[in-house]
Amino acid sequence: MAAGQRASHMAARLLIVDDESLARARLKAQIADLALGLVVGEAASGIEALQLAEALAPEIVLLDIRMPGMDGLETARHLSRLPSAPAVIFTTAFDEHALAAFDMHAIDYLLKPIRADRLQTAVIRAQVFSTAQLQALSGPVAPVRRTHFSALVKGALRFVPLEDVRYLYADQGYVTVVHRQGELLIEESLRALEQELAADFLRIHRHTLVAVAHVVEFKRNRLGNGTVALRDIAVPLSVSRRLLIAVRERLLESAKP
């Protein structure tokens, strides 16, 4: 059986994600010419891709890496949390992202301009992966600094922009993301989050990281106990005694013009 006939017989549902409309059109035309499957949707951003993936349940996502806002690497991280995680094939004009792409468990990595034979091979390879194999690939991934937190809530993917987060609180293996509109429970390590978000978040207690940009006051009482007040949070948070000096110095440094 010819490769083209095999691809047609195993027709897949594909989602194309690229911030450039010409790139999306070119890829869609290639898919049609090679009879690789049905393009169920197109997205111009990471957030739009996640919304469409949740609504349309594509089996394969052809995902550009360099996009404004949420890039392809972060988008892939969130895609892996969907109940039926799609296979991801990265597409990019820059080969320096190859290692990071495979750390994110991508099925393949295609350099633009994309050759027809490489596209065909990648899509066929993605189709032969079983659901169990894809779930295994969707396990722990390399840290990529995020712009959003995400979690499944009643079967739907929910997002919180990083800029809206006030603090992170760890308890019993979960982390509560406290933001200006409520809370989101995620299954991640506070230590890993501290390393990833060190530029913007500060540990004030063994179980708490706060967003430095939203700290409005740091106080110590006569007994030497410290608290941090955060924007939009009614009750100040306690600062561990052993972290008092480090917290004070970091906040003083961040307040400098």
PAKELUM-756847 format. One record per residue (C-alpha): x negated, y negated, z; residue number from 1; residue in three letters. Coordinates in steps of 0.001 Angstrom, whole numbers. Example, Ala and Ser with C-alpha at 12.3 -4.5 7.8 and 13.67 -1.06 7.14 Angstrom:
BEGIN
-12300; 4500; 7800; 1; ala;
-13670; 1060; 7140; 2; ser;
This chain:
BEGIN
0; 0; 0; 1; met;
-1342; -3438; -906; 2; ala;
-2124; -5909; 1842; 3; ala;
533; -8307; 600; 4; gly;
3162; -5544; 585; 5; gln;
2174; -4509; 4109; 6; arg;
2524; -8078; 5381; 7; ala;
5919; -8431; 3713; 8; ser;
7123; -5131; 5204; 9; his;
6041; -6301; 8665; 10; met;
7510; -9795; 8236; 11; ala;
6969; -11837; 11380; 12; ala;
8571; -14911; 12916; 13; arg;
5995; -17700; 12909; 14; leu;
5758; -21145; 14461; 15; leu;
3343; -23685; 12946; 16; ile;
1865; -26314; 15284; 17; val;
-235; -29190; 13927; 18; asp;
-48; -32952; 14416; 19; asp;
-703; -33502; 10686; 20; glu;
2323; -32981; 8442; 21; ser;
174; -32172; 5394; 22; leu;
-1634; -29440; 7305; 23; ala;
1710; -27926; 8357; 24; arg;
3008; -28048; 4784; 25; ala;
-149; -26434; 3412; 26; arg;
-24; -23620; 5957; 27; leu;
3683; -23045; 5366; 28; lys;
3060; -22777; 1622; 29; ala;
272; -20246; 2167; 30; gln;
2517; -18134; 4376; 31; ile;
5218; -18160; 1699; 32; ala;
2762; -17325; -1106; 33; asp;
1393; -14368; 859; 34; leu;
4834; -13232; 2047; 35; ala;
3533; -13080; 5612; 36; leu;
6826; -13754; 7326; 37; gly;
9425; -16357; 8227; 38; leu;
8388; -19790; 9481; 39; val;
11080; -20405; 12107; 40; val;
9837; -23834; 13125; 41; gly;
7205; -26562; 12935; 42; glu;
5874; -28710; 15774; 43; ala;
3687; -31808; 15789; 44; ala;
2647; -31652; 19454; 45; ser;
1991; -29226; 22278; 46; gly;
5151; -30145; 24187; 47; ile;
7289; -29777; 21062; 48; glu;
5623; -26417; 20364; 49; ala;
6515; -25128; 23822; 50; leu;
10103; -26280; 23506; 51; gln;
10472; -24592; 20123; 52; leu;
8710; -21429; 21275; 53; ala;
11137; -21118; 24159; 54; glu;
14166; -21739; 21910; 55; ala;
13107; -19769; 18817; 56; leu;
11018; -16920; 20299; 57; ala;
8396; -16709; 17538; 58; pro;
6167; -13640; 17490; 59; glu;
3134; -15586; 16257; 60; ile;
2094; -19211; 16817; 61; val;
-399; -20814; 14432; 62; leu;
-1800; -23477; 16723; 63; leu;
-4048; -26434; 15956; 64; asp;
-6561; -27180; 18720; 65; ile;
-7191; -30920; 18405; 66; arg;
-3912; -32728; 19026; 67; met;
-3197; -35907; 20985; 68; pro;
-1764; -35444; 24470; 69; gly;
-1545; -31737; 25169; 70; met;
-4162; -30015; 22996; 71; asp;
-3942; -26507; 21581; 72; gly;
-5950; -24860; 24348; 73; leu;
-3625; -26142; 27041; 74; glu;
-573; -25334; 24918; 75; thr;
-1794; -21729; 24667; 76; ala;
-2070; -21564; 28461; 77; arg;
1590; -22567; 28816; 78; his;
2713; -20259; 25986; 79; leu;
1234; -17323; 27907; 80; ser;
3774; -17944; 30686; 81; arg;
6809; -17394; 28467; 82; leu;
8757; -14171; 29174; 83; pro;
7941; -12983; 25631; 84; ser;
4534; -14552; 25069; 85; ala;
3743; -14940; 21347; 86; pro;
440; -14016; 19766; 87; ala;
-1688; -17128; 19207; 88; val;
-3847; -17814; 16165; 89; ile;
-5827; -21037; 16493; 90; phe;
-6369; -23255; 13459; 91; thr;
-8912; -26068; 13524; 92; thr;
-11441; -28013; 11494; 93; ala;
-14010; -27779; 14297; 94; phe;
-15934; -24573; 14984; 95; asp;
-17266; -25665; 18398; 96; glu;
-13980; -24551; 20013; 97; his;
-14358; -20896; 19032; 98; ala;
-15586; -19617; 22406; 99; leu;
-12914; -21504; 24325; 100; ala;
-10269; -20196; 21926; 101; ala;
-11165; -16578; 22576; 102; phe;
-11380; -17281; 26305; 103; asp;
-7701; -18239; 25931; 104; met;
-7081; -14752; 24484; 105; his;
-6354; -15895; 20940; 106; ala;
-5763; -13186; 18353; 107; ile;
-7914; -15084; 15848; 108; asp;
-9538; -18423; 15095; 109; tyr;
-9192; -19912; 11600; 110; leu;
-11308; -22778; 10313; 111; leu;
-9728; -25362; 8023; 112; lys;
-9436; -25321; 5095; 113; pro;
-7918; -21923; 5811; 114; ile;
-8699; -19190; 3308; 115; arg;
-5768; -17045; 2215; 116; ala;
-7536; -13757; 2982; 117; asp;
-8450; -14877; 6529; 118; arg;
-4888; -16044; 7184; 119; leu;
-3466; -12755; 5947; 120; gln;
-5866; -10693; 8058; 121; thr;
-5108; -12746; 11175; 122; ala;
-1326; -12502; 10834; 123; val;
-1407; -8758; 10133; 124; ile;
-3700; -8257; 13131; 125; arg;
-1331; -10257; 15343; 126; ala;
1606; -8119; 14234; 127; gln;
32; -4828; 15247; 128; val;
-416; -5894; 18859; 129; phe;
2185; -4350; 21126; 130; ser;
4106; -6358; 23726; 131; thr;
2027; -4714; 26464; 132; ala;
-1220; -5683; 24734; 133; gln;
-79; -9288; 24362; 134; leu;
890; -9421; 28025; 135; gln;
-2554; -8094; 28927; 136; ala;
-4137; -10801; 26799; 137; leu;
-1996; -13354; 28617; 138; ser;
-3713; -12701; 31942; 139; gly;
-6112; -15118; 33684; 140; pro;
-7669; -17575; 31260; 141; val;
-10668; -19859; 31328; 142; ala;
-10016; -23209; 33044; 143; pro;
-8939; -25960; 30677; 144; val;
-8093; -29306; 32215; 145; arg;
-4355; -29670; 31910; 146; arg;
-2043; -32596; 31294; 147; thr;
984; -30725; 32688; 148; his;
1894; -28068; 35226; 149; phe;
4344; -25405; 34104; 150; ser;
6334; -22574; 35665; 151; ala;
9262; -20340; 34834; 152; leu;
12398; -21494; 36643; 153; val;
15430; -19210; 36179; 154; lys;
13888; -17864; 32993; 155; gly;
13130; -21266; 31456; 156; ala;
9758; -22996; 31231; 157; leu;
9647; -26232; 33223; 158; arg;
6966; -28923; 32963; 159; phe;
5613; -31632; 35256; 160; val;
3188; -34225; 33826; 161; pro;
-34; -34381; 35824; 162; leu;
392; -38136; 36266; 163; glu;
3677; -37564; 38146; 164; asp;
2148; -35206; 40716; 165; val;
1614; -36624; 44207; 166; arg;
97; -33604; 45974; 167; tyr;
-425; -29832; 45839; 168; leu;
328; -27630; 48835; 169; tyr;
-740; -23976; 49174; 170; ala;
1227; -21453; 51202; 171; asp;
1464; -17640; 51084; 172; gln;
-215; -17243; 47718; 173; gly;
1761; -19959; 45939; 174; tyr;
1126; -23642; 45306; 175; val;
3918; -26210; 45507; 176; thr;
3501; -29054; 43049; 177; val;
5137; -32063; 44695; 178; val;
5993; -34744; 42156; 179; his;
8048; -37901; 42054; 180; arg;
11210; -36057; 41052; 181; gln;
10947; -32924; 43189; 182; gly;
8883; -29754; 43475; 183; glu;
7631; -26932; 41258; 184; leu;
6315; -23604; 42575; 185; leu;
3349; -22140; 40664; 186; ile;
1251; -18985; 41056; 187; glu;
-2242; -20458; 40962; 188; glu;
-5211; -20743; 43287; 189; ser;
-5637; -24041; 45116; 190; leu;
-9410; -23571; 44956; 191; arg;
-9297; -23188; 41171; 192; ala;
-7033; -26218; 40878; 193; leu;
-9429; -28229; 43033; 194; glu;
-12309; -27387; 40690; 195; gln;
-10300; -28142; 37558; 196; glu;
-8804; -31404; 38822; 197; leu;
-11711; -32696; 40915; 198; ala;
-11781; -36022; 39060; 199; ala;
-8223; -36885; 40133; 200; asp;
-7375; -34843; 43225; 201; phe;
-8908; -34814; 46699; 202; leu;
-8741; -32090; 49344; 203; arg;
-7481; -33512; 52644; 204; ile;
-6729; -30192; 54321; 205; his;
-7442; -26516; 53689; 206; arg;
-3988; -26220; 52104; 207; his;
-3532; -29691; 50543; 208; thr;
-4866; -31659; 47578; 209; leu;
-3641; -35212; 46969; 210; val;
-3625; -37318; 43808; 211; ala;
-6128; -40081; 44543; 212; val;
-4348; -42561; 42266; 213; ala;
-1180; -42292; 44380; 214; his;
-2779; -42762; 47796; 215; val;
-1489; -46042; 49244; 216; val;
-2941; -45839; 52769; 217; glu;
-5463; -43953; 54881; 218; phe;
-5153; -44306; 58678; 219; lys;
-6849; -43007; 61823; 220; arg;
-5213; -43281; 65228; 221; asn;
-6858; -43764; 68627; 222; arg;
-7227; -40010; 69036; 223; leu;
-9185; -39788; 65789; 224; gly;
-6451; -38055; 63794; 225; asn;
-6095; -39120; 60192; 226; gly;
-3186; -39367; 57757; 227; thr;
-2753; -40268; 54113; 228; val;
342; -42034; 52784; 229; ala;
1335; -41365; 49172; 230; leu;
3508; -43300; 46749; 231; arg;
7107; -41960; 46705; 232; asp;
6411; -39571; 49625; 233; ile;
8251; -40541; 52809; 234; ala;
6124; -38676; 55363; 235; val;
2312; -39208; 55581; 236; pro;
151; -36098; 55217; 237; leu;
-2328; -34968; 57860; 238; ser;
-6056; -35032; 57129; 239; val;
-8229; -32255; 58540; 240; ser;
-10692; -33535; 61152; 241; arg;
-13626; -31931; 59363; 242; arg;
-12668; -33724; 56129; 243; leu;
-12041; -37189; 57581; 244; leu;
-15385; -38690; 56568; 245; ile;
-15335; -37189; 53077; 246; ala;
-11748; -38341; 52492; 247; val;
-12505; -41857; 53697; 248; arg;
-15604; -42156; 51499; 249; glu;
-13822; -40850; 48410; 250; arg;
-10914; -43248; 48885; 251; leu;
-13236; -46188; 49455; 252; leu;
-15142; -45265; 46280; 253; glu;
-11968; -44990; 44242; 254; ser;
-10807; -48407; 45484; 255; ala;
-13864; -50162; 44093; 256; lys;
-13166; -52275; 40979; 257; pro;
